[in-house]
């Protein structure tokens, strides 16, 4: 019997993806249904619902759930949930009671079928203000919400596609059932998830090694969905992480995996969502460092730490590993943190993924304080392939500039 943490809100995973004859029959039926086109964010949500990553949800949220999640991080049935999971459309004709097919805006493929139980409108500014703490268009999450359709559709779905993630990413892409089986096979009872959308620099390595000391294993869990312009692609990131694991971690302590969501850049609220779905993946802990899931300076560096103290004790089983500001200290001769280093600011090199991308984009070498040489080699090879006119300017702002 597994000794891993239970899924969120239930004893077993509720994966909504069909297979075999049921999948074939539903795909055939879906061809004749009215089509609703999903955004990139919605497509990732569909895939997460299909694999049980958003357990125990059965589909997209209705208005009462949307309101409760925005205002109190609680669904109408009392279940803790920190960010709305919604589907939008501008279709005037679709109505409650209709059955529709959800299709990808990227490929046109059918992703799911849905029984519409509710059609409603929302106050987009209210969602942005409660979830992102801003309504500014400079925030990528705000842009995402404001680009949604005029109406939201609620209802249960049957998932008919894996979004192409297994074909594109191979063994890197794992479902919650697969990671749980892996942890059980290794005999891991406690597992810390390390969330990343960047290659791992020295500070990330330090955080993961702290977690290895505490837990049986660490899952380095990368975003495989949509990112901001200028972020490093998933395949390059994965290669850089692989060489780090091979050269600097003990065997059988690390699993590298990926998940299909787009980033929301919701800072503290997204940290809670990251803990929630990592519980479904079987993780007992989530590593939460500086400015988790943040962007620019919209959030304080440790707002994502503090928000875990503001929710009910029984809201989540997965707990945060809160780790202070980490850096390279010349006097210490290695990585350290505010809790362990007694030296002055002039002795410290503060690290961030943004700083690494800035240096690489500018053609600079990465010093040992920033990156392991094997990792730097992978990243420099990638940046050498980018034409000058295709480069995205990387600006140091907010916490990354410090």
C-alpha positions as CSV (number, residue, x, y, z in Angstrom):
1,X,0.0,0.0,0.0
2,X,1.3,3.4,-1.0
3,X,2.5,5.7,1.9
4,X,2.5,8.8,-0.2
5,X,0.2,11.8,0.5
6,X,-3.4,11.3,-0.7
7,X,-4.6,13.3,-3.7
8,X,-6.3,16.7,-3.0
9,X,-9.9,16.4,-2.0
10,X,-10.3,12.6,-2.5
11,X,-8.8,9.2,-1.7
12,X,-8.1,8.4,-5.4
13,X,-7.1,10.3,-8.5
14,X,-10.0,11.4,-10.7
15,X,-8.4,11.4,-14.2
16,X,-10.9,12.5,-16.8
17,X,-9.2,11.1,-19.9
18,X,-10.9,8.4,-21.8
19,X,-9.1,5.5,-23.5
20,X,-9.7,2.5,-25.7
21,X,-13.1,2.0,-27.3
22,X,-14.7,4.8,-25.1
23,X,-12.1,7.3,-26.5
24,X,-12.7,6.2,-30.1
25,X,-16.5,6.4,-29.7
26,X,-16.4,9.9,-28.1
27,X,-14.0,11.3,-30.7
28,X,-16.4,10.1,-33.4
29,X,-19.3,11.7,-31.6
30,X,-17.4,15.0,-31.0
31,X,-17.0,15.6,-34.8
32,X,-20.6,16.6,-35.1
33,X,-20.7,18.8,-32.0
34,X,-20.4,22.6,-31.9
35,X,-16.8,23.6,-31.4
36,X,-15.4,25.8,-28.7
37,X,-11.8,26.9,-29.3
38,X,-9.5,26.8,-26.2
39,X,-6.7,29.2,-25.5
40,X,-3.2,27.9,-24.7
41,X,-3.9,28.2,-21.0
42,X,-7.3,26.5,-21.3
43,X,-5.7,23.7,-23.3
44,X,-3.2,23.0,-20.5
45,X,-6.0,23.0,-18.0
46,X,-7.9,20.4,-20.1
47,X,-4.8,18.1,-20.2
48,X,-4.3,18.6,-16.4
49,X,-7.9,17.6,-15.8
50,X,-7.4,14.6,-18.1
51,X,-4.5,13.2,-16.1
52,X,-5.8,14.0,-12.7
53,X,-3.5,16.9,-12.0
54,X,-6.5,19.0,-11.0
55,X,-8.1,16.3,-8.9
56,X,-10.9,16.2,-7.8
57,X,-12.3,18.7,-10.4
58,X,-14.7,17.2,-13.0
59,X,-14.6,20.1,-15.4
60,X,-14.6,23.9,-15.6
61,X,-15.9,26.0,-12.8
62,X,-19.3,27.7,-12.6
63,X,-19.9,31.2,-11.3
64,X,-20.3,30.3,-7.6
65,X,-17.0,28.4,-7.7
66,X,-15.3,31.3,-9.6
67,X,-16.6,33.8,-7.1
68,X,-15.6,31.7,-4.1
69,X,-12.1,31.0,-5.5
70,X,-11.5,34.6,-6.2
71,X,-12.7,35.9,-2.9
72,X,-11.9,33.2,-0.4
73,X,-9.8,30.5,-2.3
74,X,-12.7,28.1,-1.6
75,X,-15.2,26.5,-4.0
76,X,-18.9,26.4,-3.4
77,X,-18.6,22.9,-1.9
78,X,-15.9,24.1,0.6
79,X,-12.9,22.6,-1.3
80,X,-9.8,24.7,-1.2
81,X,-8.7,26.1,-4.6
82,X,-6.6,29.2,-5.1
83,X,-7.0,30.1,-8.8
84,X,-10.1,29.8,-11.0
85,X,-10.1,27.0,-13.6
86,X,-12.4,28.4,-16.2
87,X,-13.3,28.1,-19.9
88,X,-14.3,31.2,-22.0
89,X,-16.0,31.9,-25.3
90,X,-17.5,34.7,-27.4
91,X,-20.1,32.3,-28.8
92,X,-23.5,33.8,-28.4
93,X,-25.4,30.7,-29.4
94,X,-24.1,28.1,-27.0
95,X,-26.3,27.7,-23.9
96,X,-26.8,25.6,-20.8
97,X,-27.7,22.0,-21.7
98,X,-25.6,22.0,-24.9
99,X,-22.9,19.5,-25.6
100,X,-19.8,20.9,-27.2
101,X,-16.4,19.8,-28.4
102,X,-13.3,21.7,-27.1
103,X,-10.6,22.2,-29.7
104,X,-7.0,23.4,-29.7
105,X,-6.3,26.9,-31.0
106,X,-2.8,25.6,-32.0
107,X,-3.6,22.4,-33.8
108,X,-7.4,22.3,-34.3
109,X,-7.5,18.9,-32.7
110,X,-10.4,17.9,-30.5
111,X,-9.3,18.0,-26.9
112,X,-12.5,17.1,-25.0
113,X,-16.3,17.1,-25.0
114,X,-18.3,19.1,-22.5
115,X,-21.8,19.2,-21.2
116,X,-22.5,22.9,-20.6
117,X,-24.3,23.4,-17.2
118,X,-23.9,27.1,-17.0
119,X,-23.1,30.1,-19.1
120,X,-22.1,33.3,-17.2
121,X,-20.2,36.5,-17.3
122,X,-17.5,37.6,-14.9
123,X,-15.8,40.8,-13.7
124,X,-12.4,40.3,-15.2
125,X,-10.9,43.1,-13.2
126,X,-12.1,41.5,-10.0
127,X,-10.4,38.2,-10.9
128,X,-7.2,40.1,-11.7
129,X,-7.2,42.1,-8.6
130,X,-7.9,39.1,-6.3
131,X,-5.7,36.6,-8.0
132,X,-2.8,38.7,-9.3
133,X,-3.1,41.7,-7.0
134,X,-3.1,44.1,-10.0
135,X,-5.1,45.0,-13.1
136,X,-2.1,46.4,-14.9
137,X,-1.7,45.3,-18.5
138,X,2.0,44.9,-18.0
139,X,1.3,41.7,-15.9
140,X,1.2,38.7,-18.2
141,X,-1.5,37.0,-16.1
142,X,-3.7,40.0,-16.4
143,X,-3.2,40.0,-20.2
144,X,-4.3,36.4,-20.2
145,X,-7.5,37.0,-18.2
146,X,-8.5,40.1,-20.2
147,X,-8.0,38.2,-23.5
148,X,-10.6,35.7,-22.4
149,X,-14.0,35.6,-24.2
150,X,-17.1,37.4,-23.0
151,X,-18.7,34.4,-21.4
152,X,-17.5,31.5,-19.2
153,X,-18.8,28.0,-19.7
154,X,-19.1,25.5,-16.9
155,X,-19.6,21.8,-16.9
156,X,-18.0,18.3,-16.7
157,X,-15.7,17.3,-19.5
158,X,-14.4,14.0,-21.0
159,X,-10.8,14.5,-22.1
160,X,-9.9,13.0,-25.5
161,X,-6.3,14.3,-26.0
162,X,-3.0,14.4,-24.2
163,X,-2.2,17.7,-26.0
164,X,0.8,16.2,-27.7
165,X,2.9,16.4,-24.6
166,X,4.1,12.7,-24.5
167,X,5.0,12.8,-28.2
168,X,6.9,16.1,-27.8
169,X,8.6,15.5,-24.5
170,X,8.9,11.7,-24.2
171,X,9.8,10.4,-20.7
172,X,10.1,13.9,-19.3
173,X,6.3,14.2,-19.4
174,X,4.8,12.1,-16.6
175,X,1.2,11.9,-15.2
176,X,0.4,11.9,-11.5
177,X,-0.3,8.2,-11.7
178,X,3.2,7.7,-13.2
179,X,5.1,9.8,-10.7
180,X,3.3,8.1,-7.8
181,X,4.2,4.7,-9.2
182,X,7.9,5.9,-9.6
183,X,8.0,7.2,-6.0
184,X,6.5,3.9,-4.7
185,X,9.0,1.9,-6.7
186,X,11.8,3.9,-5.2
187,X,10.4,3.5,-1.7
188,X,10.0,7.3,-1.3
189,X,7.5,8.3,1.3
190,X,8.3,12.0,1.4
191,X,9.0,13.9,-1.8
192,X,9.7,17.6,-2.3
193,X,8.7,19.2,-5.6
194,X,11.0,21.9,-7.1
195,X,9.0,24.1,-9.4
196,X,11.0,25.7,-12.3
197,X,10.5,27.5,-15.6
198,X,14.3,28.1,-15.8
199,X,17.4,26.0,-16.1
200,X,18.8,25.5,-12.6
201,X,21.5,27.9,-11.5
202,X,23.6,27.4,-8.3
203,X,20.9,28.8,-6.0
204,X,18.4,26.3,-7.4
205,X,20.8,23.5,-6.9
206,X,21.3,24.6,-3.3
207,X,17.6,24.6,-2.7
208,X,17.2,21.1,-4.1
209,X,20.0,19.7,-2.0
210,X,18.5,21.2,1.1
211,X,15.3,19.3,0.3
212,X,17.2,16.1,-0.4
213,X,18.5,16.3,3.2
214,X,14.9,16.5,4.5
215,X,12.9,14.2,2.2
216,X,13.5,10.8,0.6
217,X,13.6,12.4,-2.9
218,X,13.1,15.5,-5.0
219,X,11.1,15.9,-8.1
220,X,12.3,18.7,-10.3
221,X,9.1,19.7,-12.0
222,X,9.3,21.9,-15.1
223,X,6.7,23.9,-16.9
224,X,6.0,22.4,-20.3
225,X,3.2,24.7,-21.3
226,X,3.3,28.4,-22.4
227,X,5.9,30.8,-21.0
228,X,6.8,34.5,-21.5
229,X,8.7,35.6,-24.6
230,X,12.4,35.2,-23.9
231,X,12.1,32.3,-21.5
232,X,14.3,29.3,-22.3
233,X,12.5,26.5,-24.2
234,X,11.6,23.3,-22.3
235,X,13.9,21.0,-24.3
236,X,17.0,23.2,-23.6
237,X,16.0,23.6,-20.0
238,X,15.6,19.9,-19.6
239,X,19.1,19.2,-21.1
240,X,20.7,21.7,-18.8
241,X,18.9,20.2,-15.7
242,X,19.9,16.7,-16.8
243,X,23.7,17.5,-16.9
244,X,23.3,19.1,-13.5
245,X,21.6,16.0,-12.0
246,X,24.2,13.7,-13.6
247,X,27.2,15.6,-12.3
248,X,26.1,17.1,-9.0
249,X,23.4,14.9,-7.3
250,X,23.6,11.4,-5.8
251,X,21.9,8.7,-7.9
252,X,18.3,7.9,-7.1
253,X,17.6,11.1,-5.2
254,X,16.2,13.2,-8.1
255,X,13.4,12.8,-10.6
256,X,13.2,15.3,-13.5
257,X,9.7,15.6,-14.9
258,X,7.4,18.1,-16.5
259,X,3.7,19.2,-16.4
260,X,1.4,20.7,-19.1
261,X,0.3,24.0,-17.6
262,X,0.9,27.5,-18.8
263,X,2.4,29.8,-16.2
264,X,-0.1,32.3,-14.7
265,X,2.6,34.4,-12.9
266,X,0.3,34.7,-10.0
267,X,3.0,34.7,-7.3
268,X,1.6,33.7,-3.9
269,X,-1.7,32.3,-5.3
270,X,0.2,30.3,-7.9
271,X,2.5,28.9,-5.1
272,X,-0.6,27.5,-3.5
273,X,-1.8,26.0,-6.8
274,X,1.7,24.5,-7.3
275,X,1.4,22.8,-3.9
276,X,-2.1,21.6,-4.6
277,X,-1.4,19.8,-7.8
278,X,2.0,18.5,-6.5
279,X,-0.1,16.8,-3.9
280,X,-1.9,15.0,-6.7
281,X,1.5,14.1,-8.1
282,X,2.4,12.5,-4.8
283,X,4.7,15.2,-3.3
284,X,4.6,15.8,0.5
285,X,6.4,19.1,0.1
286,X,6.9,22.1,-2.2
287,X,10.2,24.0,-2.2
288,X,9.2,27.7,-2.0
289,X,12.1,30.1,-2.4
290,X,12.3,33.8,-3.2
291,X,9.6,35.3,-5.4
292,X,8.0,32.0,-6.3
293,X,6.0,32.2,-9.6
294,X,6.4,36.0,-9.5
295,X,7.0,38.5,-12.3
296,X,8.8,41.9,-12.2
297,X,8.1,43.4,-8.7
298,X,4.4,42.7,-8.4
299,X,5.0,40.6,-5.3
300,X,7.3,40.8,-2.3
301,X,10.2,38.3,-2.3
302,X,8.5,36.2,0.4
303,X,4.8,36.8,-0.2
304,X,4.6,33.2,-1.4
305,X,6.0,32.0,2.0
306,X,3.5,34.1,3.9
307,X,0.4,33.0,2.1
308,X,0.8,29.5,3.4
309,X,0.3,30.9,6.9
310,X,-3.0,32.5,5.8
311,X,-4.9,29.4,4.7
312,X,-6.6,26.8,6.9
313,X,-4.3,24.1,8.4
314,X,-6.3,21.4,6.6
315,X,-6.5,23.2,3.2
316,X,-3.5,21.2,1.8
317,X,-1.6,18.1,2.9
318,X,1.4,19.1,0.9
319,X,3.5,21.6,2.9
320,X,5.9,24.3,1.9
321,X,9.7,24.1,2.5
322,X,10.3,27.8,3.0
323,X,13.8,28.7,2.2
324,X,15.3,32.1,2.8
325,X,17.1,34.3,0.3
326,X,20.1,32.3,-1.1
327,X,23.3,33.5,-2.8
328,X,26.9,32.8,-3.4
329,X,29.1,34.3,-0.6
330,X,32.8,34.9,-1.5
331,X,33.7,34.9,2.2
332,X,31.9,31.6,2.9
333,X,33.3,30.2,-0.3
334,X,30.0,28.7,-1.5
335,X,26.2,28.9,-1.5
336,X,24.6,30.3,1.6
337,X,21.4,32.0,2.9
338,X,20.4,34.8,5.1
339,X,20.1,32.3,7.9
340,X,23.5,30.8,7.6
341,X,25.8,33.6,6.3
342,X,27.1,36.3,8.7
343,X,28.9,38.4,6.0
344,X,28.1,41.7,4.4
345,X,26.1,42.4,1.2
346,X,29.3,43.3,-0.7
347,X,30.5,39.7,-0.2
348,X,27.4,38.2,-1.8
349,X,26.3,37.4,-5.3
350,X,22.5,37.3,-5.6
351,X,21.4,34.9,-8.3
352,X,18.2,34.8,-10.4
353,X,17.1,33.1,-13.6
354,X,16.6,36.5,-15.1
355,X,20.2,37.5,-14.5
356,X,21.4,34.3,-16.1
357,X,19.2,34.9,-19.2
358,X,20.4,38.5,-19.4
359,X,24.1,37.5,-19.3
360,X,23.6,34.7,-21.9
361,X,21.6,37.0,-24.2
362,X,24.4,39.6,-24.0
363,X,27.0,37.0,-24.9
364,X,28.7,37.0,-21.5
365,X,30.3,34.0,-19.8
366,X,28.5,32.7,-16.7
367,X,30.8,32.7,-13.7
368,X,31.1,29.7,-11.4
369,X,29.0,31.6,-8.8
370,X,26.1,31.6,-11.2
371,X,26.2,28.3,-13.0
372,X,28.0,24.9,-13.2
373,X,30.2,24.8,-16.3
374,X,28.3,21.8,-17.8
375,X,25.0,23.8,-17.5
376,X,26.6,27.0,-18.9
377,X,27.9,25.0,-21.9
378,X,24.3,23.8,-22.8
379,X,22.9,27.3,-22.4
380,X,25.6,29.0,-24.4
381,X,25.2,26.6,-27.2
382,X,21.5,27.4,-27.4
383,X,22.0,31.2,-27.3
384,X,24.6,30.9,-30.0
385,X,21.8,29.6,-32.3
386,X,19.5,32.7,-31.8
387,X,19.8,35.3,-34.5
388,X,20.4,38.9,-33.2
389,X,17.1,40.1,-34.6
390,X,15.2,37.2,-32.9
391,X,16.6,37.9,-29.4
392,X,14.1,39.2,-26.8
393,X,15.5,42.0,-24.6
394,X,16.0,40.8,-21.0
395,X,15.5,43.6,-18.5
396,X,16.5,43.4,-14.9
397,X,13.7,44.8,-12.8
398,X,12.1,44.2,-9.4
399,X,13.8,41.5,-7.3
400,X,16.0,40.2,-10.2
401,X,17.8,43.5,-10.4
402,X,19.0,43.3,-6.8
